[in-house]
Amino acid sequence: MQTSRHSLGSRPRIGIPVRLSSSSDPDPRVAEANDLFDYIVELVRDGGGEPVLLGAAPAAGEPADAELKALDGVVLPGGGDLDPRLYGEEQGAVCYDVNPAQDALDVAVARHSIDAGLPVLGICRGHQLLNVLHGGTLVQDMAAGSVVHNDPSPVHGAGPWAWHEVRVQPGTKVAALYGNSDGVTVKIASGHHQAVDRVADGLLVTAVAEDGTIEALEDPERWMASVQWHPEALELAAEERLAPFRAFVEVCRVRKQG
């Protein structure tokens, strides 16, 4: 990993809500999600940011206001499934690690970030959360007869991923994260059984997989973007992993200095 040239005092403070489920959970996906959370924290730090881990306040069930007001940006990471009641559906048997405390924490952080005009980057669950918060819905299980089925042929590496490529639309925030505002093809690590179904009003779809999976969204009115894939996957080359986080930290730096 590369080390940022910026001193700690000049680093943008990037809030990341912690994962509340234990890695000792019998479902191995919980431990995997916790590992990915740790990778995101490292990449934010190596990209020049100061990660601020946001936990739930004992009484309120959400971070303290002082913590949130000191932030310059937020990353919403992956994790277990959102409670389908958040988008008006009953929970199916396919859902895993549905955690009301995690939902409350992530929703509180996301809503504060949006209300405060902070730059927000959603990853996997974070991508789905942002769609739901804006009024969209999710496919509860892509393998259960859905018209959306994520079954690409591996094109890179090993690990717990399905690997494929997506073309990100030009002029978008996600394209800029990958260093080419004219549009870019990204090799992505997919590891999810849920996906965006109905896109919330006001959000733009900026990348779609060949199978129809909505891979990236953004808000045209503010700096808010999200991806379904995992840019933090260890199987990617170090620079590929770091680049989008470094670019997001720079977005937050500009806001901090502005």
C-alpha positions as CSV (number, residue, x, y, z in Angstrom):
1,M,0.0,0.0,0.0
2,Q,1.0,3.6,-0.7
3,T,1.4,6.1,2.1
4,S,-0.3,9.4,1.8
5,R,1.9,12.5,1.7
6,H,-0.7,14.5,3.7
7,S,-0.2,15.1,7.4
8,L,-2.9,13.7,9.8
9,G,-4.2,17.2,10.5
10,S,-4.9,17.9,6.8
11,R,-6.6,14.6,6.2
12,P,-10.3,14.7,5.5
13,R,-12.3,12.9,8.1
14,I,-14.2,10.0,6.4
15,G,-16.9,8.4,8.5
16,I,-17.5,4.7,8.2
17,P,-20.2,3.0,10.2
18,V,-18.8,-0.1,12.0
19,R,-20.1,-3.6,11.4
20,L,-22.0,-4.8,14.4
21,S,-22.3,-8.6,13.7
22,S,-19.7,-10.8,15.1
23,S,-17.2,-12.7,12.9
24,S,-18.0,-15.8,15.0
25,D,-21.4,-16.0,13.4
26,P,-22.0,-19.5,11.8
27,D,-22.6,-17.9,8.4
28,P,-19.1,-17.3,6.9
29,R,-20.4,-14.4,4.9
30,V,-20.5,-12.3,8.1
31,A,-16.7,-12.8,8.8
32,E,-16.0,-12.1,5.1
33,A,-18.0,-8.8,5.3
34,N,-16.1,-7.8,8.4
35,D,-12.8,-8.5,6.7
36,L,-13.9,-6.3,3.7
37,F,-14.8,-3.5,6.2
38,D,-11.2,-3.6,7.5
39,Y,-9.8,-3.4,4.0
40,I,-12.0,-0.3,3.3
41,V,-10.7,1.4,6.5
42,E,-7.1,0.7,5.3
43,L,-7.7,2.0,1.8
44,V,-9.3,5.2,3.1
45,R,-6.2,5.8,5.3
46,D,-3.8,4.9,2.5
47,G,-5.7,7.1,0.1
48,G,-5.0,10.1,2.4
49,G,-8.1,10.2,4.6
50,E,-8.6,9.8,8.3
51,P,-11.0,7.0,8.9
52,V,-13.6,7.8,11.6
53,L,-15.3,4.6,12.8
54,L,-18.9,5.4,13.7
55,G,-20.5,3.3,16.3
56,A,-24.0,3.5,17.9
57,A,-24.4,5.7,20.9
58,P,-25.6,3.7,23.9
59,A,-28.9,5.5,24.3
60,A,-29.9,6.9,20.8
61,G,-28.8,3.9,18.7
62,E,-26.9,6.2,16.4
63,P,-23.6,8.1,16.4
64,A,-23.3,11.3,18.5
65,D,-24.1,14.5,16.6
66,A,-20.6,15.9,17.4
67,E,-19.0,12.9,15.6
68,L,-21.2,13.4,12.5
69,K,-20.7,17.2,12.3
70,A,-16.9,16.8,12.3
71,L,-16.9,14.6,9.1
72,D,-15.9,15.6,5.6
73,G,-17.3,12.5,3.8
74,V,-18.8,9.1,4.4
75,V,-18.3,5.6,3.0
76,L,-21.2,3.1,3.5
77,P,-19.6,-0.4,3.4
78,G,-21.0,-3.8,2.6
79,G,-22.5,-6.3,5.1
80,G,-25.6,-8.3,5.7
81,D,-29.0,-7.8,4.1
82,L,-31.2,-4.8,4.8
83,D,-34.5,-5.5,6.5
84,P,-36.9,-5.8,3.6
85,R,-39.5,-3.9,5.7
86,L,-37.4,-0.8,4.9
87,Y,-38.7,-1.0,1.3
88,G,-42.1,-2.4,2.0
89,E,-41.6,-6.1,1.7
90,E,-41.7,-9.1,4.0
91,Q,-38.4,-10.8,4.8
92,G,-37.8,-14.0,2.8
93,A,-35.9,-17.0,4.0
94,V,-33.0,-16.1,1.7
95,C,-32.1,-13.1,3.7
96,Y,-29.1,-13.3,6.0
97,D,-27.6,-11.3,8.9
98,V,-30.6,-9.0,9.1
99,N,-29.6,-6.8,12.0
100,P,-32.0,-4.0,13.2
101,A,-29.2,-2.2,15.0
102,Q,-27.0,-2.2,11.9
103,D,-29.8,-0.9,9.8
104,A,-30.5,1.9,12.4
105,L,-26.8,2.9,12.4
106,D,-26.3,2.9,8.7
107,V,-29.5,4.7,8.0
108,A,-28.7,7.4,10.6
109,V,-25.2,7.9,9.1
110,A,-26.5,8.0,5.5
111,R,-29.4,10.4,6.3
112,H,-27.1,12.8,8.2
113,S,-24.6,12.7,5.3
114,I,-27.2,13.5,2.7
115,D,-28.8,16.2,4.8
116,A,-25.4,17.8,5.5
117,G,-24.3,17.6,1.9
118,L,-21.3,15.4,2.6
119,P,-19.8,13.4,-0.2
120,V,-21.1,9.8,0.1
121,L,-19.7,6.6,-1.4
122,G,-21.8,3.4,-1.1
123,I,-20.3,-0.1,-1.6
124,C,-22.5,-3.2,-2.1
125,R,-24.9,-3.0,0.9
126,G,-24.2,0.7,0.9
127,H,-25.3,0.9,-2.7
128,Q,-28.5,-0.9,-1.9
129,L,-29.1,1.3,1.2
130,L,-28.8,4.5,-0.7
131,N,-31.4,3.3,-3.2
132,V,-33.8,2.2,-0.5
133,L,-33.4,5.5,1.4
134,H,-34.4,7.3,-1.7
135,G,-37.5,5.2,-2.2
136,G,-36.2,2.3,-4.3
137,T,-36.5,-1.5,-3.8
138,L,-34.2,-4.5,-3.9
139,V,-34.2,-8.0,-5.4
140,Q,-34.1,-10.2,-2.3
141,D,-32.4,-13.1,-4.0
142,M,-31.0,-13.0,-7.5
143,A,-30.8,-16.7,-7.8
144,A,-34.5,-17.3,-6.9
145,G,-36.0,-16.9,-10.4
146,S,-35.3,-13.2,-10.7
147,V,-35.0,-11.6,-14.1
148,V,-31.7,-10.4,-12.8
149,H,-29.1,-13.1,-12.5
150,N,-25.5,-12.5,-11.7
151,D,-23.6,-15.5,-13.2
152,P,-20.6,-14.1,-15.2
153,S,-17.7,-16.1,-16.3
154,P,-14.5,-15.5,-14.2
155,V,-12.0,-13.2,-15.9
156,H,-9.6,-12.5,-13.1
157,G,-8.0,-14.1,-10.1
158,A,-9.6,-16.4,-7.5
159,G,-11.3,-15.7,-4.2
160,P,-15.0,-15.7,-3.4
161,W,-15.9,-13.6,-6.4
162,A,-17.6,-13.7,-9.7
163,W,-15.4,-11.5,-12.0
164,H,-16.7,-9.5,-14.9
165,E,-16.5,-6.1,-16.5
166,V,-18.8,-3.1,-16.6
167,R,-18.7,0.0,-18.7
168,V,-19.2,3.1,-16.5
169,Q,-21.0,6.0,-18.3
170,P,-18.9,9.0,-19.2
171,G,-19.2,12.2,-17.2
172,T,-20.2,10.4,-14.0
173,K,-18.8,10.4,-10.5
174,V,-17.9,6.7,-10.6
175,A,-16.0,7.2,-13.9
176,A,-14.1,10.1,-12.2
177,L,-13.2,7.8,-9.3
178,Y,-11.5,5.5,-11.7
179,G,-9.6,8.3,-13.3
180,N,-11.4,8.8,-16.6
181,S,-14.4,11.1,-16.8
182,D,-14.9,10.1,-20.4
183,G,-16.1,6.7,-19.2
184,V,-14.2,3.6,-18.2
185,T,-14.5,-0.2,-18.3
186,V,-13.9,-1.6,-14.8
187,K,-13.0,-5.2,-13.9
188,I,-15.2,-5.9,-10.9
189,A,-15.5,-8.3,-8.0
190,S,-19.1,-9.4,-7.5
191,G,-20.1,-11.1,-4.3
192,H,-23.8,-10.4,-3.6
193,H,-27.1,-12.2,-3.8
194,Q,-29.2,-9.1,-3.7
195,A,-29.3,-6.1,-6.1
196,V,-31.2,-2.9,-6.9
197,D,-34.7,-3.7,-8.3
198,R,-36.7,-0.5,-8.7
199,V,-34.4,2.5,-8.9
200,A,-35.4,5.4,-6.7
201,D,-36.7,8.5,-8.3
202,G,-33.9,11.1,-8.7
203,L,-31.1,8.6,-8.9
204,L,-29.3,7.9,-12.2
205,V,-28.1,4.5,-13.3
206,T,-24.5,4.9,-14.4
207,A,-23.4,1.3,-15.0
208,V,-25.3,-1.9,-15.8
209,A,-23.9,-5.5,-16.1
210,E,-24.7,-7.6,-19.2
211,D,-27.2,-9.6,-17.1
212,G,-29.1,-6.4,-16.2
213,T,-27.7,-5.9,-12.7
214,I,-27.6,-2.2,-11.8
215,E,-24.0,-1.8,-10.9
216,A,-23.7,1.9,-10.1
217,L,-26.0,4.8,-9.1
218,E,-25.5,8.5,-8.4
219,D,-27.4,11.6,-7.4
220,P,-27.0,14.3,-10.1
221,E,-27.7,17.1,-7.5
222,R,-25.0,16.3,-5.0
223,W,-21.8,14.2,-4.6
224,M,-23.4,10.8,-3.8
225,A,-22.4,7.7,-5.8
226,S,-22.6,4.0,-5.2
227,V,-21.3,0.7,-6.7
228,Q,-22.6,-2.8,-6.3
229,W,-19.1,-4.3,-6.7
230,H,-16.2,-4.5,-4.2
231,P,-13.4,-2.2,-5.2
232,E,-11.6,-3.2,-2.0
233,A,-11.2,-6.9,-3.1
234,L,-7.7,-8.2,-2.2
235,E,-7.4,-10.1,-5.5
236,L,-7.2,-6.7,-7.4
237,A,-3.8,-5.1,-8.0
238,A,-2.8,-2.7,-5.2
239,E,-3.2,0.4,-7.4
240,E,-6.6,-0.8,-8.8
241,R,-7.8,-1.1,-5.2
242,L,-6.4,2.2,-4.0
243,A,-7.3,4.5,-6.9
244,P,-11.1,4.9,-6.3
245,F,-10.6,5.5,-2.6
246,R,-7.8,8.0,-3.2
247,A,-10.1,9.8,-5.6
248,F,-13.0,9.9,-3.2
249,V,-10.7,11.2,-0.4
250,E,-9.7,14.0,-2.8
251,V,-13.4,14.9,-3.3
252,C,-13.7,15.1,0.5
253,R,-10.5,17.2,0.7
254,V,-11.9,19.7,-1.7
255,R,-15.1,20.1,0.3
256,K,-13.0,20.4,3.5
257,Q,-11.0,23.2,2.0
258,G,-13.9,24.9,0.3
